[in-house]
Protein backbone atom coordinates (compact mmCIF):
# COMPACT_ATOMS: atom_id res chain seq x y z
CA UNK A 1 0.00 0.00 0.00
CA UNK A 2 1.24 3.48 -0.83
CA UNK A 3 1.85 6.03 1.87
CA UNK A 4 -0.77 8.79 2.20
CA UNK A 5 1.72 11.27 0.72
CA UNK A 6 2.35 9.01 -2.30
CA UNK A 7 -1.39 8.46 -2.83
CA UNK A 8 -2.09 12.20 -2.54
CA UNK A 9 0.50 12.96 -5.23
CA UNK A 10 -0.84 10.15 -7.43
CA UNK A 11 -4.42 11.42 -7.21
CA UNK A 12 -3.40 14.99 -7.96
CA UNK A 13 -1.40 13.78 -10.97
CA UNK A 14 -4.39 11.78 -12.24
CA UNK A 15 -6.63 14.85 -12.10
CA UNK A 16 -4.09 17.34 -13.50
CA UNK A 17 -4.25 17.27 -17.27
CA UNK A 18 -1.93 20.18 -18.18
CA UNK A 19 1.28 21.45 -16.67
CA UNK A 20 -0.03 24.80 -15.43
CA UNK A 21 -0.65 26.17 -11.95
CA UNK A 22 -4.38 26.54 -12.69
CA UNK A 23 -4.59 22.94 -13.88
CA UNK A 24 -2.82 21.79 -10.71
CA UNK A 25 -5.30 23.75 -8.56
CA UNK A 26 -8.16 22.07 -10.41
CA UNK A 27 -6.44 18.69 -10.00
CA UNK A 28 -6.15 19.31 -6.26
CA UNK A 29 -9.83 20.27 -6.03
CA UNK A 30 -10.81 17.13 -7.93
CA UNK A 31 -8.58 14.92 -5.78
CA UNK A 32 -10.07 16.44 -2.60
CA UNK A 33 -13.58 15.81 -3.92
CA UNK A 34 -12.68 12.20 -4.74
CA UNK A 35 -11.23 11.59 -1.27
CA UNK A 36 -14.20 13.28 0.42
CA UNK A 37 -16.54 10.96 -1.49
CA UNK A 38 -14.54 7.92 -0.39
CA UNK A 39 -14.52 9.06 3.24
CA UNK A 40 -18.26 9.77 3.20
CA UNK A 41 -19.12 6.42 1.63
CA UNK A 42 -16.98 4.34 3.98
CA UNK A 43 -18.59 2.78 7.05
CA UNK A 44 -16.14 4.08 9.62
CA UNK A 45 -17.25 1.74 12.40
CA UNK A 46 -16.05 -1.21 10.28
CA UNK A 47 -13.20 0.33 8.34
CA UNK A 48 -11.57 2.88 10.66
CA UNK A 49 -8.12 2.12 9.25
CA UNK A 50 -9.33 2.86 5.74
CA UNK A 51 -10.86 6.15 6.82
CA UNK A 52 -7.70 7.15 8.66
CA UNK A 53 -5.67 6.38 5.53
CA UNK A 54 -7.89 8.49 3.31
CA UNK A 55 -7.92 11.32 5.86
CA UNK A 56 -4.13 11.30 5.78
CA UNK A 57 -4.24 11.35 1.97
CA UNK A 58 -6.55 14.37 2.19
CA UNK A 59 -4.15 16.05 4.63
CA UNK A 60 -1.26 15.49 2.23
CA UNK A 61 -3.29 17.05 -0.61
CA UNK A 62 -4.02 20.03 1.64
CA UNK A 63 -0.27 20.39 2.38
CA UNK A 64 0.51 20.36 -1.35
CA UNK A 65 -2.26 22.89 -1.95
CA UNK A 66 -0.74 25.26 0.65
CA UNK A 67 2.73 25.30 -0.95
N, CA, C and O atoms as a Tripos MOL2 file, in Angstrom:
@<TRIPOS>MOLECULE
protein
  268   267    67     0     0
PROTEIN
NO_CHARGES

@<TRIPOS>ATOM
      1 N           0.8450   -1.1740    0.0000 N.3       1 UNK1
      2 CA          0.0000    0.0000    0.0000 C.3       1 UNK1
      3 C           0.8920    1.2390    0.0000 C.2       1 UNK1
      4 O           1.9170    1.2810    0.6790 O.2       1 UNK1
      5 N           0.4910    2.2290   -0.7600 N.am      2 UNK2
      6 CA          1.2390    3.4800   -0.8330 C.3       2 UNK2
      7 C           1.0310    4.2910    0.4380 C.2       2 UNK2
      8 O           0.0170    4.1560    1.1230 O.2       2 UNK2
      9 N           2.0050    5.1270    0.7330 N.am      3 UNK3
     10 CA          1.8480    6.0290    1.8670 C.3       3 UNK3
     11 C           0.7910    7.0700    1.5060 C.2       3 UNK3
     12 O           0.5170    7.2790    0.3240 O.2       3 UNK3
     13 N           0.1930    7.7270    2.5040 N.am      4 UNK4
     14 CA         -0.7690    8.7860    2.2010 C.3       4 UNK4
     15 C          -0.1760    9.8850    1.3070 C.2       4 UNK4
     16 O          -0.8570   10.4010    0.4210 O.2       4 UNK4
     17 N           1.0850   10.2370    1.5410 N.am      5 UNK5
     18 CA          1.7210   11.2730    0.7200 C.3       5 UNK5
     19 C           1.8390   10.8230   -0.7320 C.2       5 UNK5
     20 O           1.5730   11.5990   -1.6500 O.2       5 UNK5
     21 N           2.2450    9.5460   -0.9430 N.am      6 UNK6
     22 CA          2.3520    9.0090   -2.2980 C.3       6 UNK6
     23 C           0.9830    8.9780   -2.9780 C.2       6 UNK6
     24 O           0.8660    9.3430   -4.1470 O.2       6 UNK6
     25 N          -0.0590    8.5410   -2.2500 N.am      7 UNK7
     26 CA         -1.3940    8.4570   -2.8260 C.3       7 UNK7
     27 C          -1.9220    9.8490   -3.1610 C.2       7 UNK7
     28 O          -2.5610   10.0420   -4.1950 O.2       7 UNK7
     29 N          -1.6530   10.8220   -2.2830 N.am      8 UNK8
     30 CA         -2.0870   12.1990   -2.5420 C.3       8 UNK8
     31 C          -1.4770   12.7160   -3.8420 C.2       8 UNK8
     32 O          -2.1770   13.2790   -4.6830 O.2       8 UNK8
     33 N          -0.1790   12.5230   -3.9990 N.am      9 UNK9
     34 CA          0.4960   12.9610   -5.2270 C.3       9 UNK9
     35 C          -0.0440   12.2340   -6.4470 C.2       9 UNK9
     36 O          -0.2360   12.8460   -7.4980 O.2       9 UNK9
     37 N          -0.2920   10.9280   -6.3190 N.am     10 UNK10
     38 CA         -0.8360   10.1460   -7.4280 C.3      10 UNK10
     39 C          -2.2080   10.6620   -7.8560 C.2      10 UNK10
     40 O          -2.4690   10.8240   -9.0480 O.2      10 UNK10
     41 N          -3.0840   10.9210   -6.8800 N.am     11 UNK11
     42 CA         -4.4210   11.4200   -7.2090 C.3      11 UNK11
     43 C          -4.3540   12.7890   -7.8760 C.2      11 UNK11
     44 O          -5.0500   13.0360   -8.8610 O.2      11 UNK11
     45 N          -3.5280   13.6680   -7.3490 N.am     12 UNK12
     46 CA         -3.4020   14.9900   -7.9610 C.3      12 UNK12
     47 C          -2.9130   14.8510   -9.3930 C.2      12 UNK12
     48 O          -3.4380   15.5050  -10.2940 O.2      12 UNK12
     49 N          -1.9060   13.9980   -9.6110 N.am     13 UNK13
     50 CA         -1.3980   13.7790  -10.9720 C.3      13 UNK13
     51 C          -2.4880   13.2470  -11.8990 C.2      13 UNK13
     52 O          -2.5590   13.6520  -13.0590 O.2      13 UNK13
     53 N          -3.3290   12.3560  -11.4090 N.am     14 UNK14
     54 CA         -4.3890   11.7830  -12.2400 C.3      14 UNK14
     55 C          -5.4190   12.8260  -12.6530 C.2      14 UNK14
     56 O          -6.0190   12.7200  -13.7230 O.2      14 UNK14
     57 N          -5.6270   13.8350  -11.8090 N.am     15 UNK15
     58 CA         -6.6320   14.8510  -12.1010 C.3      15 UNK15
     59 C          -6.0390   16.1250  -12.7040 C.2      15 UNK15
     60 O          -6.7780   17.0690  -12.9840 O.2      15 UNK15
     61 N          -4.7330   16.1690  -12.9060 N.am     16 UNK16
     62 CA         -4.0870   17.3390  -13.4980 C.3      16 UNK16
     63 C          -3.7200   16.9990  -14.9350 C.2      16 UNK16
     64 O          -2.8450   16.1710  -15.1870 O.2      16 UNK16
     65 N          -4.4010   17.6470  -15.8710 N.am     17 UNK17
     66 CA         -4.2490   17.2720  -17.2720 C.3      17 UNK17
     67 C          -3.2250   18.1200  -18.0270 C.2      17 UNK17
     68 O          -2.7220   17.6820  -19.0610 O.2      17 UNK17
     69 N          -2.9070   19.3110  -17.5430 N.am     18 UNK18
     70 CA         -1.9290   20.1770  -18.1780 C.3      18 UNK18
     71 C          -0.9310   20.6230  -17.1330 C.2      18 UNK18
     72 O          -1.2080   20.5750  -15.9340 O.2      18 UNK18
     73 N           0.2140   21.0500  -17.5810 N.am     19 UNK19
     74 CA          1.2850   21.4550  -16.6730 C.3      19 UNK19
     75 C           1.2200   22.9620  -16.4170 C.2      19 UNK19
     76 O           2.1360   23.7040  -16.7710 O.2      19 UNK19
     77 N           0.1210   23.3980  -15.7970 N.am     20 UNK20
     78 CA         -0.0300   24.8050  -15.4270 C.3      20 UNK20
     79 C          -0.4690   24.8710  -13.9710 C.2      20 UNK20
     80 O          -0.9860   23.8990  -13.4220 O.2      20 UNK20
     81 N          -0.2580   26.0280  -13.3540 N.am     21 UNK21
     82 CA         -0.6550   26.1700  -11.9490 C.3      21 UNK21
     83 C          -2.1720   26.0880  -11.7980 C.2      21 UNK21
     84 O          -2.6650   25.5400  -10.8120 O.2      21 UNK21
     85 N          -2.9120   26.6240  -12.7600 N.am     22 UNK22
     86 CA         -4.3780   26.5370  -12.6880 C.3      22 UNK22
     87 C          -4.8480   25.0870  -12.8250 C.2      22 UNK22
     88 O          -5.7650   24.6560  -12.1250 O.2      22 UNK22
     89 N          -4.2240   24.3510  -13.7160 N.am     23 UNK23
     90 CA         -4.5880   22.9380  -13.8790 C.3      23 UNK23
     91 C          -4.2660   22.1580  -12.6090 C.2      23 UNK23
     92 O          -5.0220   21.2670  -12.2230 O.2      23 UNK23
     93 N          -3.1550   22.4820  -11.9590 N.am     24 UNK24
     94 CA         -2.8210   21.7910  -10.7150 C.3      24 UNK24
     95 C          -3.8400   22.1250   -9.6240 C.2      24 UNK24
     96 O          -4.2370   21.2410   -8.8650 O.2      24 UNK24
     97 N          -4.2660   23.3790   -9.5370 N.am     25 UNK25
     98 CA         -5.3020   23.7490   -8.5600 C.3      25 UNK25
     99 C          -6.5830   22.9720   -8.8180 C.2      25 UNK25
    100 O          -7.2170   22.4930   -7.8780 O.2      25 UNK25
    101 N          -6.9660   22.8420  -10.0690 N.am     26 UNK26
    102 CA         -8.1580   22.0670  -10.4140 C.3      26 UNK26
    103 C          -7.9500   20.5860  -10.1060 C.2      26 UNK26
    104 O          -8.8790   19.9160   -9.6550 O.2      26 UNK26
    105 N          -6.7510   20.0690  -10.3420 N.am     27 UNK27
    106 CA         -6.4440   18.6890  -10.0010 C.3      27 UNK27
    107 C          -6.5330   18.4520   -8.5050 C.2      27 UNK27
    108 O          -7.0210   17.4100   -8.0670 O.2      27 UNK27
    109 N          -6.0660   19.4120   -7.7200 N.am     28 UNK28
    110 CA         -6.1510   19.3140   -6.2620 C.3      28 UNK28
    111 C          -7.6060   19.3200   -5.8230 C.2      28 UNK28
    112 O          -8.0050   18.5140   -4.9820 O.2      28 UNK28
    113 N          -8.4020   20.2200   -6.3840 N.am     29 UNK29
    114 CA         -9.8300   20.2710   -6.0320 C.3      29 UNK29
    115 C         -10.5200   18.9580   -6.3740 C.2      29 UNK29
    116 O         -11.3340   18.4620   -5.5950 O.2      29 UNK29
    117 N         -10.2030   18.4010   -7.5200 N.am     30 UNK30
    118 CA        -10.8110   17.1270   -7.9290 C.3      30 UNK30
    119 C         -10.3680   15.9870   -7.0240 C.2      30 UNK30
    120 O         -11.1740   15.1360   -6.6480 O.2      30 UNK30
    121 N          -9.0850   15.9720   -6.6750 N.am     31 UNK31
    122 CA         -8.5790   14.9240   -5.7810 C.3      31 UNK31
    123 C          -9.2430   15.0290   -4.4090 C.2      31 UNK31
    124 O          -9.6130   14.0110   -3.8240 O.2      31 UNK31
    125 N          -9.3970   16.2380   -3.8940 N.am     32 UNK32
    126 CA        -10.0670   16.4360   -2.6040 C.3      32 UNK32
    127 C         -11.5100   15.9490   -2.6690 C.2      32 UNK32
    128 O         -11.9900   15.2960   -1.7420 O.2      32 UNK32
    129 N         -12.1970   16.2640   -3.7580 N.am     33 UNK33
    130 CA        -13.5830   15.8120   -3.9240 C.3      33 UNK33
    131 C         -13.6440   14.2870   -3.9430 C.2      33 UNK33
    132 O         -14.5140   13.6920   -3.3070 O.2      33 UNK33
    133 N         -12.7370   13.6640   -4.6570 N.am     34 UNK34
    134 CA        -12.6840   12.2030   -4.7360 C.3      34 UNK34
    135 C         -12.4830   11.5980   -3.3480 C.2      34 UNK34
    136 O         -13.2000   10.6740   -2.9610 O.2      34 UNK34
    137 N         -11.5140   12.1160   -2.6040 N.am     35 UNK35
    138 CA        -11.2280   11.5870   -1.2670 C.3      35 UNK35
    139 C         -12.4050   11.8290   -0.3280 C.2      35 UNK35
    140 O         -12.7470   10.9550    0.4690 O.2      35 UNK35
    141 N         -13.0290   13.0040   -0.4120 N.am     36 UNK36
    142 CA        -14.1990   13.2760    0.4230 C.3      36 UNK36
    143 C         -15.3170   12.2760    0.1440 C.2      36 UNK36
    144 O         -15.9880   11.8180    1.0690 O.2      36 UNK36
    145 N         -15.5180   11.9390   -1.1230 N.am     37 UNK37
    146 CA        -16.5420   10.9550   -1.4850 C.3      37 UNK37
    147 C         -16.2120    9.5820   -0.8870 C.2      37 UNK37
    148 O         -17.0920    8.8890   -0.3770 O.2      37 UNK37
    149 N         -14.9460    9.2060   -0.9560 N.am     38 UNK38
    150 CA        -14.5370    7.9160   -0.3920 C.3      38 UNK38
    151 C         -14.7640    7.9080    1.1100 C.2      38 UNK38
    152 O         -15.3070    6.9460    1.6540 O.2      38 UNK38
    153 N         -14.3490    8.9820    1.7870 N.am     39 UNK39
    154 CA        -14.5250    9.0600    3.2380 C.3      39 UNK39
    155 C         -15.9980    8.9900    3.6040 C.2      39 UNK39
    156 O         -16.3720    8.2700    4.5300 O.2      39 UNK39
    157 N         -16.8370    9.7280    2.8890 N.am     40 UNK40
    158 CA        -18.2590    9.7670    3.2000 C.3      40 UNK40
    159 C         -18.9450    8.4300    2.9310 C.2      40 UNK40
    160 O         -19.9270    8.0960    3.5940 O.2      40 UNK40
    161 N         -18.4510    7.6780    1.9870 N.am     41 UNK41
    162 CA        -19.1170    6.4200    1.6320 C.3      41 UNK41
    163 C         -18.5840    5.2180    2.4080 C.2      41 UNK41
    164 O         -19.0870    4.1050    2.2530 O.2      41 UNK41
    165 N         -17.5890    5.4340    3.2230 N.am     42 UNK42
    166 CA        -16.9770    4.3440    3.9850 C.3      42 UNK42
    167 C         -17.6550    4.2180    5.3420 C.2      42 UNK42
    168 O         -17.8590    5.2220    6.0240 O.2      42 UNK42
    169 N         -18.0000    3.0170    5.7370 N.am     43 UNK43
    170 CA        -18.5920    2.7810    7.0470 C.3      43 UNK43
    171 C         -17.4680    2.7820    8.0720 C.2      43 UNK43
    172 O         -16.7790    1.7780    8.2530 O.2      43 UNK43
    173 N         -17.2870    3.9180    8.7420 N.am     44 UNK44
    174 CA        -16.1440    4.0770    9.6240 C.3      44 UNK44
    175 C         -16.1330    3.0940   10.7760 C.2      44 UNK44
    176 O         -15.0510    2.7060   11.2180 O.2      44 UNK44
    177 N         -17.2640    2.6770   11.2790 N.am     45 UNK45
    178 CA        -17.2550    1.7420   12.4040 C.3      45 UNK45
    179 C         -16.6350    0.3990   12.0340 C.2      45 UNK45
    180 O         -16.1760   -0.3270   12.9160 O.2      45 UNK45
    181 N         -16.6120    0.0530   10.7380 N.am     46 UNK46
    182 CA        -16.0500   -1.2130   10.2820 C.3      46 UNK46
    183 C         -14.6790   -1.0460    9.6330 C.2      46 UNK46
    184 O         -13.8760   -1.9790    9.6050 O.2      46 UNK46
    185 N         -14.4270    0.1330    9.1230 N.am     47 UNK47
    186 CA        -13.2040    0.3330    8.3390 C.3      47 UNK47
    187 C         -12.4170    1.5510    8.8110 C.2      47 UNK47
    188 O         -11.9840    2.3570    7.9870 O.2      47 UNK47
    189 N         -12.2250    1.7000   10.1050 N.am     48 UNK48
    190 CA        -11.5730    2.8810   10.6560 C.3      48 UNK48
    191 C         -10.1660    3.0680   10.0880 C.2      48 UNK48
    192 O          -9.7380    4.2030    9.8760 O.2      48 UNK48
    193 N          -9.4480    1.9860    9.8410 N.am     49 UNK49
    194 CA         -8.1170    2.1210    9.2510 C.3      49 UNK49
    195 C          -8.1890    2.7400    7.8640 C.2      49 UNK49
    196 O          -7.3760    3.5940    7.5110 O.2      49 UNK49
    197 N          -9.1720    2.3010    7.0780 N.am     50 UNK50
    198 CA         -9.3300    2.8650    5.7440 C.3      50 UNK50
    199 C          -9.6540    4.3450    5.7830 C.2      50 UNK50
    200 O          -9.1260    5.1190    4.9850 O.2      50 UNK50
    201 N         -10.5070    4.7390    6.6920 N.am     51 UNK51
    202 CA        -10.8640    6.1490    6.8170 C.3      51 UNK51
    203 C          -9.6510    6.9580    7.2530 C.2      51 UNK51
    204 O          -9.4020    8.0410    6.7230 O.2      51 UNK51
    205 N          -8.8930    6.4380    8.2200 N.am     52 UNK52
    206 CA         -7.6980    7.1520    8.6620 C.3      52 UNK52
    207 C          -6.7200    7.3320    7.5110 C.2      52 UNK52
    208 O          -6.1240    8.3980    7.3600 O.2      52 UNK52
    209 N          -6.5550    6.2970    6.7010 N.am     53 UNK53
    210 CA         -5.6690    6.3780    5.5330 C.3      53 UNK53
    211 C          -6.1180    7.4910    4.5910 C.2      53 UNK53
    212 O          -5.3170    8.3310    4.1800 O.2      53 UNK53
    213 N          -7.4050    7.4890    4.2530 N.am     54 UNK54
    214 CA         -7.8930    8.4900    3.3120 C.3      54 UNK54
    215 C          -7.8710    9.8910    3.9140 C.2      54 UNK54
    216 O          -7.7070   10.8680    3.1830 O.2      54 UNK54
    217 N          -8.0320   10.0100    5.2290 N.am     55 UNK55
    218 CA         -7.9180   11.3160    5.8620 C.3      55 UNK55
    219 C          -6.4780   11.8170    5.7720 C.2      55 UNK55
    220 O          -6.2410   13.0070    5.5640 O.2      55 UNK55
    221 N          -5.5260   10.9110    5.9290 N.am     56 UNK56
    222 CA         -4.1280   11.2980    5.7830 C.3      56 UNK56
    223 C          -3.8160   11.6870    4.3350 C.2      56 UNK56
    224 O          -3.0530   12.6220    4.0930 O.2      56 UNK56
    225 N          -4.4030   10.9720    3.3780 N.am     57 UNK57
    226 CA         -4.2410   11.3480    1.9650 C.3      57 UNK57
    227 C          -4.7830   12.7550    1.7510 C.2      57 UNK57
    228 O          -4.1490   13.5750    1.0860 O.2      57 UNK57
    229 N          -5.9570   13.0360    2.3150 N.am     58 UNK58
    230 CA         -6.5520   14.3680    2.1870 C.3      58 UNK58
    231 C          -5.6390   15.4230    2.8180 C.2      58 UNK58
    232 O          -5.4610   16.5020    2.2540 O.2      58 UNK58
    233 N          -5.0670   15.1220    3.9730 N.am     59 UNK59
    234 CA         -4.1550   16.0520    4.6330 C.3      59 UNK59
    235 C          -2.9250   16.3310    3.7710 C.2      59 UNK59
    236 O          -2.4480   17.4640    3.7090 O.2      59 UNK59
    237 N          -2.4150   15.2920    3.1060 N.am     60 UNK60
    238 CA         -1.2640   15.4850    2.2260 C.3      60 UNK60
    239 C          -1.6290   16.3660    1.0320 C.2      60 UNK60
    240 O          -0.8240   17.1920    0.6020 O.2      60 UNK60
    241 N          -2.8380   16.1920    0.4960 N.am     61 UNK61
    242 CA         -3.2860   17.0490   -0.6110 C.3      61 UNK61
    243 C          -3.3880   18.4870   -0.1190 C.2      61 UNK61
    244 O          -2.9740   19.4100   -0.8210 O.2      61 UNK61
    245 N          -3.9310   18.6870    1.0700 N.am     62 UNK62
    246 CA         -4.0180   20.0320    1.6400 C.3      62 UNK62
    247 C          -2.6260   20.6500    1.7890 C.2      62 UNK62
    248 O          -2.4490   21.8330    1.4960 O.2      62 UNK62
    249 N          -1.6360   19.8750    2.2380 N.am     63 UNK63
    250 CA         -0.2670   20.3850    2.3750 C.3      63 UNK63
    251 C           0.2720   20.8340    1.0200 C.2      63 UNK63
    252 O           0.8710   21.9030    0.9070 O.2      63 UNK63
    253 N           0.0560   20.0140   -0.0040 N.am     64 UNK64
    254 CA          0.5140   20.3610   -1.3490 C.3      64 UNK64
    255 C          -0.1900   21.6170   -1.8270 C.2      64 UNK64
    256 O           0.4300   22.4730   -2.4590 O.2      64 UNK64
    257 N          -1.4630   21.7370   -1.5360 N.am     65 UNK65
    258 CA         -2.2610   22.8920   -1.9540 C.3      65 UNK65
    259 C          -1.7600   24.1630   -1.2800 C.2      65 UNK65
    260 O          -1.8980   25.2420   -1.8560 O.2      65 UNK65
    261 N          -1.1900   24.0790   -0.0940 N.am     66 UNK66
    262 CA         -0.7420   25.2590    0.6480 C.3      66 UNK66
    263 C           0.6920   25.6530    0.3370 C.2      66 UNK66
    264 O           1.2080   26.5970    0.9360 O.2      66 UNK66
    265 N           1.3550   24.9530   -0.5880 N.am     67 UNK67
    266 CA          2.7300   25.3030   -0.9550 C.3      67 UNK67
    267 C           2.7760   26.5770   -1.7370 C.2      67 UNK67
    268 O           3.8540   27.0220   -2.1290 O.2      67 UNK67
@<TRIPOS>BOND
     1     1     2 1
     2     2     3 1
     3     3     4 2
     4     3     5 am
     5     5     6 1
     6     6     7 1
     7     7     8 2
     8     7     9 am
     9     9    10 1
    10    10    11 1
    11    11    12 2
    12    11    13 am
    13    13    14 1
    14    14    15 1
    15    15    16 2
    16    15    17 am
    17    17    18 1
    18    18    19 1
    19    19    20 2
    20    19    21 am
    21    21    22 1
    22    22    23 1
    23    23    24 2
    24    23    25 am
    25    25    26 1
    26    26    27 1
    27    27    28 2
    28    27    29 am
    29    29    30 1
    30    30    31 1
    31    31    32 2
    32    31    33 am
    33    33    34 1
    34    34    35 1
    35    35    36 2
    36    35    37 am
    37    37    38 1
    38    38    39 1
    39    39    40 2
    40    39    41 am
    41    41    42 1
    42    42    43 1
    43    43    44 2
    44    43    45 am
    45    45    46 1
    46    46    47 1
    47    47    48 2
    48    47    49 am
    49    49    50 1
    50    50    51 1
    51    51    52 2
    52    51    53 am
    53    53    54 1
    54    54    55 1
    55    55    56 2
    56    55    57 am
    57    57    58 1
    58    58    59 1
    59    59    60 2
    60    59    61 am
    61    61    62 1
    62    62    63 1
    63    63    64 2
    64    63    65 am
    65    65    66 1
    66    66    67 1
    67    67    68 2
    68    67    69 am
    69    69    70 1
    70    70    71 1
    71    71    72 2
    72    71    73 am
    73    73    74 1
    74    74    75 1
    75    75    76 2
    76    75    77 am
    77    77    78 1
    78    78    79 1
    79    79    80 2
    80    79    81 am
    81    81    82 1
    82    82    83 1
    83    83    84 2
    84    83    85 am
    85    85    86 1
    86    86    87 1
    87    87    88 2
    88    87    89 am
    89    89    90 1
    90    90    91 1
    91    91    92 2
    92    91    93 am
    93    93    94 1
    94    94    95 1
    95    95    96 2
    96    95    97 am
    97    97    98 1
    98    98    99 1
    99    99   100 2
   100    99   101 am
   101   101   102 1
   102   102   103 1
   103   103   104 2
   104   103   105 am
   105   105   106 1
   106   106   107 1
   107   107   108 2
   108   107   109 am
   109   109   110 1
   110   110   111 1
   111   111   112 2
   112   111   113 am
   113   113   114 1
   114   114   115 1
   115   115   116 2
   116   115   117 am
   117   117   118 1
   118   118   119 1
   119   119   120 2
   120   119   121 am
   121   121   122 1
   122   122   123 1
   123   123   124 2
   124   123   125 am
   125   125   126 1
   126   126   127 1
   127   127   128 2
   128   127   129 am
   129   129   130 1
   130   130   131 1
   131   131   132 2
   132   131   133 am
   133   133   134 1
   134   134   135 1
   135   135   136 2
   136   135   137 am
   137   137   138 1
   138   138   139 1
   139   139   140 2
   140   139   141 am
   141   141   142 1
   142   142   143 1
   143   143   144 2
   144   143   145 am
   145   145   146 1
   146   146   147 1
   147   147   148 2
   148   147   149 am
   149   149   150 1
   150   150   151 1
   151   151   152 2
   152   151   153 am
   153   153   154 1
   154   154   155 1
   155   155   156 2
   156   155   157 am
   157   157   158 1
   158   158   159 1
   159   159   160 2
   160   159   161 am
   161   161   162 1
   162   162   163 1
   163   163   164 2
   164   163   165 am
   165   165   166 1
   166   166   167 1
   167   167   168 2
   168   167   169 am
   169   169   170 1
   170   170   171 1
   171   171   172 2
   172   171   173 am
   173   173   174 1
   174   174   175 1
   175   175   176 2
   176   175   177 am
   177   177   178 1
   178   178   179 1
   179   179   180 2
   180   179   181 am
   181   181   182 1
   182   182   183 1
   183   183   184 2
   184   183   185 am
   185   185   186 1
   186   186   187 1
   187   187   188 2
   188   187   189 am
   189   189   190 1
   190   190   191 1
   191   191   192 2
   192   191   193 am
   193   193   194 1
   194   194   195 1
   195   195   196 2
   196   195   197 am
   197   197   198 1
   198   198   199 1
   199   199   200 2
   200   199   201 am
   201   201   202 1
   202   202   203 1
   203   203   204 2
   204   203   205 am
   205   205   206 1
   206   206   207 1
   207   207   208 2
   208   207   209 am
   209   209   210 1
   210   210   211 1
   211   211   212 2
   212   211   213 am
   213   213   214 1
   214   214   215 1
   215   215   216 2
   216   215   217 am
   217   217   218 1
   218   218   219 1
   219   219   220 2
   220   219   221 am
   221   221   222 1
   222   222   223 1
   223   223   224 2
   224   223   225 am
   225   225   226 1
   226   226   227 1
   227   227   228 2
   228   227   229 am
   229   229   230 1
   230   230   231 1
   231   231   232 2
   232   231   233 am
   233   233   234 1
   234   234   235 1
   235   235   236 2
   236   235   237 am
   237   237   238 1
   238   238   239 1
   239   239   240 2
   240   239   241 am
   241   241   242 1
   242   242   243 1
   243   243   244 2
   244   243   245 am
   245   245   246 1
   246   246   247 1
   247   247   248 2
   248   247   249 am
   249   249   250 1
   250   250   251 1
   251   251   252 2
   252   251   253 am
   253   253   254 1
   254   254   255 1
   255   255   256 2
   256   255   257 am
   257   257   258 1
   258   258   259 1
   259   259   260 2
   260   259   261 am
   261   261   262 1
   262   262   263 1
   263   263   264 2
   264   263   265 am
   265   265   266 1
   266   266   267 1
   267   267   268 2
@<TRIPOS>SUBSTRUCTURE
     1 UNK1         2 RESIDUE 1 A UNK
     2 UNK2         6 RESIDUE 1 A UNK
     3 UNK3        10 RESIDUE 1 A UNK
     4 UNK4        14 RESIDUE 1 A UNK
     5 UNK5        18 RESIDUE 1 A UNK
     6 UNK6        22 RESIDUE 1 A UNK
     7 UNK7        26 RESIDUE 1 A UNK
     8 UNK8        30 RESIDUE 1 A UNK
     9 UNK9        34 RESIDUE 1 A UNK
    10 UNK10       38 RESIDUE 1 A UNK
    11 UNK11       42 RESIDUE 1 A UNK
    12 UNK12       46 RESIDUE 1 A UNK
    13 UNK13       50 RESIDUE 1 A UNK
    14 UNK14       54 RESIDUE 1 A UNK
    15 UNK15       58 RESIDUE 1 A UNK
    16 UNK16       62 RESIDUE 1 A UNK
    17 UNK17       66 RESIDUE 1 A UNK
    18 UNK18       70 RESIDUE 1 A UNK
    19 UNK19       74 RESIDUE 1 A UNK
    20 UNK20       78 RESIDUE 1 A UNK
    21 UNK21       82 RESIDUE 1 A UNK
    22 UNK22       86 RESIDUE 1 A UNK
    23 UNK23       90 RESIDUE 1 A UNK
    24 UNK24       94 RESIDUE 1 A UNK
    25 UNK25       98 RESIDUE 1 A UNK
    26 UNK26      102 RESIDUE 1 A UNK
    27 UNK27      106 RESIDUE 1 A UNK
    28 UNK28      110 RESIDUE 1 A UNK
    29 UNK29      114 RESIDUE 1 A UNK
    30 UNK30      118 RESIDUE 1 A UNK
    31 UNK31      122 RESIDUE 1 A UNK
    32 UNK32      126 RESIDUE 1 A UNK
    33 UNK33      130 RESIDUE 1 A UNK
    34 UNK34      134 RESIDUE 1 A UNK
    35 UNK35      138 RESIDUE 1 A UNK
    36 UNK36      142 RESIDUE 1 A UNK
    37 UNK37      146 RESIDUE 1 A UNK
    38 UNK38      150 RESIDUE 1 A UNK
    39 UNK39      154 RESIDUE 1 A UNK
    40 UNK40      158 RESIDUE 1 A UNK
    41 UNK41      162 RESIDUE 1 A UNK
    42 UNK42      166 RESIDUE 1 A UNK
    43 UNK43      170 RESIDUE 1 A UNK
    44 UNK44      174 RESIDUE 1 A UNK
    45 UNK45      178 RESIDUE 1 A UNK
    46 UNK46      182 RESIDUE 1 A UNK
    47 UNK47      186 RESIDUE 1 A UNK
    48 UNK48      190 RESIDUE 1 A UNK
    49 UNK49      194 RESIDUE 1 A UNK
    50 UNK50      198 RESIDUE 1 A UNK
    51 UNK51      202 RESIDUE 1 A UNK
    52 UNK52      206 RESIDUE 1 A UNK
    53 UNK53      210 RESIDUE 1 A UNK
    54 UNK54      214 RESIDUE 1 A UNK
    55 UNK55      218 RESIDUE 1 A UNK
    56 UNK56      222 RESIDUE 1 A UNK
    57 UNK57      226 RESIDUE 1 A UNK
    58 UNK58      230 RESIDUE 1 A UNK
    59 UNK59      234 RESIDUE 1 A UNK
    60 UNK60      238 RESIDUE 1 A UNK
    61 UNK61      242 RESIDUE 1 A UNK
    62 UNK62      246 RESIDUE 1 A UNK
    63 UNK63      250 RESIDUE 1 A UNK
    64 UNK64      254 RESIDUE 1 A UNK
    65 UNK65      258 RESIDUE 1 A UNK
    66 UNK66      262 RESIDUE 1 A UNK
    67 UNK67      266 RESIDUE 1 A UNK
